[in-house]
Amino acid sequence: MTGDCYSCRQEDALAAASFAERLHVTDFWRTAHAFNSSLPGWLVVLPRRHVSSVAELTPAEAAELGPLLHQLSTALHETVRCTKTYVMQFAEAEGFGHVHFHLVPRMPDLPSEHRGPRIFHYLTRPESEWLTSERRVEIATAIAERLRTE
């Protein structure tokens, strides 16, 4: 599927995409730094084919997911020094029905009013507060380097 699916359109354009959109790519999964985040290290992990439910994952896709989330969490911790990572999956927003997992750094100094599901505050900020493309690439590069040394 492509059409209205943002994730499928990004997959179709992967070769020309910013490194932040493809910081880690396997046969089944692609990891990107969120484009609309004001929080450094907000990652999105997506299946490379259109899937609208976790139950639709193949056994091979599912088998790779757990270890991938662990590896990315470890690399994220080493890169941004987060206390832990949040993992969330909803795929409900218009144009974003493609399954995707938000892997979000929970920083030690994160204000209590933005903890847990309220972390989405960092995706609702005005565009002027989003991380620059250069900053997203810098973080993506550091995470990718840590993945290579595991």
N, C-alpha and C positions, 0 to 999 in steps of 0.2 A: 504494500500500500504506500502511496506517496500522497498525492492530493492535499488534504487538509492536515496531514500529520507532520508537525514540525520535525520530529525525530527522524522520520523517513527521508524528508527533504535534506536534512543534514547528512544523513548516511549517503544519499545519492551524490552529494557534493564533497565527500570526504577527502578526496585527493587534493582539492584546492583549499580545504578548510584550514583555519588557524590551528597551530599546535595545541592550543587550549581546548579545541573541539575534539582532539584525537590523541590525548596524552598517553593513552594505553589502549591498544586495539588488539583483540584476539579474533579467532574465527567466529566466536559467538557474541562477544561483548565489546562495547566501546565506552571509554571513560572520558568525560569532558569536565572542564571547570565551568560552572554555571555562568552564563553570559550576563545575567541580570542580578548578580549578587553584590552586596556591599560587604560581605564577609569573606575574607581571603581563605581559600581552600574548600569552598562549597563545591563538592563534586557531584556529578550525575553519572550513573552507571546504567547503560541501556543495552538491551539486546539488539543485535545488528539486523534482525528481521522484525517485521511488524508483529507484535504480540500485545494483546490488550488485557491479558490476565496472566498471573503467575502460573496458573494451572495449565496454560498453553505452552509453557516451556518444554523443550525436549529433555529427556534424561541427561544428555550431554551438556546442554545449556545450564540446567539446574546443578549438575555436579561441579561445574566451573564457578558458579556464582558464590558459594560460601567461601572457598579459598581466596577468590578475587576480592571480596569485601574485606577479608582479614588482611590481605597484603596491602590493599589501598589504605585501610585504617592505620596500619603500622607506618606506612610511608607518610601519611598525612600527619600522624603524631610527630614523626621525626622532622617533618618540614615546618609545620606551623606551631609545634609544641602544645597541641591541644591536650586537655585532660582525658577526653574520650571522644568517640564519634557517635553521632545519632544516625540511624538508618531508618528511612521512611519511604513508603511507596504508596501512592494514591492513584495517579494517572487518571484524574477526573476533569482537569481543566480543559476547556474548549481548545482543540488543536493539539492537546498533549495526552491523548488517550493511550498512546504507546507506553507500555510498561517502562518505568524508569525508577531507579532507586536514588534517593538523595542521601549522600554520605557527607555529613556536615560536622565540622570540627566544633566541639564544645570547649571553648577557651576557658582557662582558669578564672579570668576576670569577667566572664559573661554576666551581665546584669540579670538578676533573678527574674525580672519581668520578661526576659527573652529566652528563658530556658524551656526545655521540653518543646511541645508543638509551637510555642510562641516564637521559636527560632525563625519561623517564616517571616518575621518582621524584616529580616535582612534581604528578602526577595521582594518586598513591597516598598522599598525606598525609591525616591525619585531617581531617574536616570543619572542625574548629576552626581549621585553618591555611589553609583556602581563602580566596581573595580575597572580600571582601564584595561584595554586589550593587552597592553604590554605587561601589566602586573599579572593578569591571568596566565599569560604565556610563561612568565618568570616562575610562578608557582607550579604550573604544569610541568615545566622542565625539571624543577627540583624533585617533584614527586616521581616523575618518570625515571630520573637518575637513581633514586632510592629503590625503585622496583627492579632496576637492572642489577643492583648489587645484592639483592636478596638471594 
